[in-house]
Amino acid sequence: MDIRLRLKTYLLAFARTALGAVLALCVFYNLLHGEFAISAANERNFVEPPAEFPPINLNTASVRELQKISGVGEKTAENIIAYREENGEFTSAEELLKIAGIGEATLEKILPQITVE
C-alpha cells in the first residue's frame, strides 16, 4: 500500500476528534506543498563538517592515511611508502610521478590534498 494512502487512512480515522481534524489539515497541507520532511540542517544539534580537511603529509602518513587521498588506493599507498623508505622524505609533490600508478592527471587531482612538510 502506498505510504501516502496509508497515511491518509490513518489521518482520516484520527480526524474524528477536533484536535485530530486540525492535525490532519496541517499534515495534508504540508504534504501538498512538499514541506513534510524536516531538514537535519535546521536541527540545533547539527554540526557542520569542515569545509576542507587538512592536507596529508606524504612524509609521515601511513598506508591507511594515504588511502584517504582521492584517487589513491591501497597498492598506490604502499608504493608511496616503499618509495619514501628507499629514497627518504619527499622534497616536492612532483616526486610522486616516479611512483607506479601516479601520472600527471592523478598528481593534478591530488595536489590540493597533500603536503610534503
N, C-alpha and C positions, 0 to 999 in steps of 0.2 A: 504494500500500500504506500502511495506517495506520502512523504513526510508532511507536506502542506495539507493534504486531505485529512490525514490523521490528526494534525494539529487543529484543523478547523472543526473536526468532530468533537474533540475534547473541549475546545473552547466554547462551542455551542452548548454543550452539556453544562459547562460551568457558568454560562451566561444567564442561567435561570435566576441567579441572585443579582441584586443590584450592583454589588461590588464586582461580581463576575462579568456583568454586562460592560461596565466601564473598562475592565481589564481586557476583555475581548476586543472592544473597539480600538483600544490602544495598540494591541498586538496586530490586528488586521491593518491598521493604518501604517504601522512600521513595516509590515510585510509588503504592502503595496508600494511603499516608497523605498524599499531596499535598505532600510536602516536597522534591520533586526540584529545584525552581528555587532558585537562590541569589539572594538579595536584594542589590542593589547597596548598599543602606544598611548592610549588615553588613561590607562590604569596608573595609579600613583606609584606602584612598586616596580614599574617598568624601568630597566636600566639600559641606557643606550650603549651599544657596543662601541669600542673605539673606532674612529673613522679609519685609522691606519695602524697596522701593527708595526712594532719596531723592526728594522731590518735584521736579518740573521747574519751573524758574523761567520764567514767561511773558515776562519782560523780557529774557532772554538766550538763550532756546532757539532752535535752528534748526528748519526745517521737519521735518527728519528726527527731531529730538529730540521735537518736539511730537507726532509720529505715534506715539510710544511711549505716549502717554496713551490709555487705553482709551476708545474712542468718538470719537477724533479721527482723521479720515482726512487725506489729502493736501490736498484742497481747503479743509477747515476750518483746517488748519495754515497754509496760505497766507493765508487770511483773517485769522487771528490776527496773522501777521507784518505784513500790509498795515495792519491797524488800529493796530498798535504804531508803524509808521513814520509814519502820518498824525497820530496823537494823542499820541505819546510813550509813556513807560513806563506800564504798568498800575499803578494805585494800590490796586485791590482786584480780587478774583476775579470779583465781580459784574459788572464791566465786560464780561466775556465774553458777557453776554446781548445786547450790542449787535452781536454778530458773527453773520452769517448761518450757520445750521447749528447754533447752540448755543441751546437752550431751557432752561427750568427743570430738566427731568428730566436732561438731559445735564450741566448745571452741577452738580447734586447728585451725580451719578455720578463726576465728575472732581475734585471739590473736594479729596479726600484725596491726589490725585496731583500737585497743582500748588501753586506758591507765587508770590508777587509781590514778592520781596525787592528 
